[in-house]
Amino acid sequence: MSWTDDALYVSNTSSAQTVWLVGFIRVPKTATFTFTVNTNGAAALFLSSDANPANKALVTDATNNQSTSILLNNNTK
């Protein structure tokens, strides 16, 4: 199964910025997914099993831009 959707931020300035994209992923089908980060700067992608920031885990970053396979269940956040 292949499913693609983008979380996108485009800057209009050349100065360094910190941007947080926070939300939920609801996958269409229980499956194994890989995540990629495509950036020309520093970036990190974290996932958590709930809304508590203490439970986040690093999935991938700009130095290793593709995650390992991660099982996600549909109908959950």
SULBEL-V507804 format. One record per pair of residues at least 24 apart in sequence whose ideal C-beta (glycine too) atoms are under 6 Angstrom apart, sorted by the first residue. I is the first residue (numbers start at 1). J is the second residue. D is the distance in Angstrom with one decimal. If there is no record, write none. Layout:
I:J:D / I:J:D
This chain:
1:31:4.9 / 24:77:4.0 / 27:72:4.8 / 27:74:5.3 / 29:74:5.3 / 30:73:4.8 / 30:74:4.9 / 32:69:4.5 / 32:71:5.3 / 33:70:5.5 / 33:72:5.6 / 34:66:5.9 / 34:67:5.3 / 34:69:5.7 / 35:59:5.4 / 35:60:5.6 / 35:67:4.3 / 36:65:5.5 / 36:66:5.0 / 37:62:5.9 / 37:65:4.8
